Amino acid sequence: MGRLSDQAGELAHRLGDRAEAVCRHYLSKGCREGRYWMVGDAHNTPGRSLYVRLTGSEDGRGAAGKWTDAATGEHGDLLDIIALVCGHVQLGDTLDEARRFLSLPDPEPCPEGLRRRGEPKAPTGSPESARRLFAASRPVRGSLVQAHLRARGITDLRADDPLRFHPRCYYTPSRKDLPGTRRAWPAMIAAVTDLDDSITGVHRTYLASGLGPAAPTKAPVATPRRAMGFLLGNGVRFGGADAVMAAGEGVETILSLRQVVPAVPMIAALSSAHLSAILFPPALRRLYVARDDDPAGDAALATLSERAATAGIEVVPLSPILGDFNDDLRLVGPERTCASLAVQLVPEDANRFLTISG
């Protein structure tokens, strides 16, 4: 995964050095205006909505090859343009095309698990398909994902978090979606891992693509949250396993809790059913459960507590002041959330972990 990302970064930089040539080839229906290439959209439609920076800005804030679509708020680099124009699904295909354009040799063979041209497509919804989607996604820093989470009061994002951004993640409309629903949306991609830290699945949160004055929101689709791969027993892990950990259902719930208890390792199980079935790391001795105040949450807590007792693990429920911990973070504030948690944590953990992050 890291190797593929490194290749993408290097190729994107090389394409930026030849930004105008790339645009003339892949965005041939546009034209140069000053320091920008103007075209209708990333699919090479005539127009002026999308602009590609052809040279880096003097203040260093804009790199050559970066683009923004003023109509949709989408943005990216020239690798994204190549992928969209060529209709690629796999990142490897885009990297191959970029090398051909740049007249570069093929790299050394990729590590096992990363598909190269000619390899069979991974089964839809499989762990392999999930791993490839995560590998094809980008860091969240500066992306729509970061803006979305910031709007939810979540600012404590770390380089090693299992979160990525995909600018055009495929969406299969369901029967509940309106006719003509788009089949690709920006998405937050969260890696689901097992106890050995191997990716077994991903969770996708589809986002609205606008970057206007309104805060980023989830995409207007019937199911803006979807998971794929092997989820049972696994989850989205923030931090390494330890004797004290916290668990909850949603990624945003866990990230909201981490704003106030930033040093505790956490896991998002993604549903109440999966929360009750999470596998316990060998080192775990006390598990805090960020419970949802509903019957499904109560049932998950009961099942999880019964399993934990058999394994010699203490379970301590954590209850939000409002509907969930993200509501607490946004509407009540971190100080009152901190005070509420202070009386729910075991005293030694409150003294050790309870601070306000952000």
NORFEN-V225873 format. One record per helix or strand of 2 or more residues. SS is the DSSP state (h for helix, s for strand). FROM is the first residue (numbers start at 1). LEN is the number of residues. Records with the same first field share a line. If there is no record, write none. Layout:
SS = FROM-LEN + FROM-LEN
This chain:
h = 2-16 + 19-8 + 78-9 + 91-12 + 127-9 + 144-8 + 251-10 + 272-4 + 295-16 + 325-8 + 334-9 + 347-7
s = 31-3 + 36-4 + 50-4 + 67-3 + 75-2 + 163-8 + 184-10 + 199-9 + 225-5 + 235-4 + 244-5 + 265-4 + 286-5 + 314-5
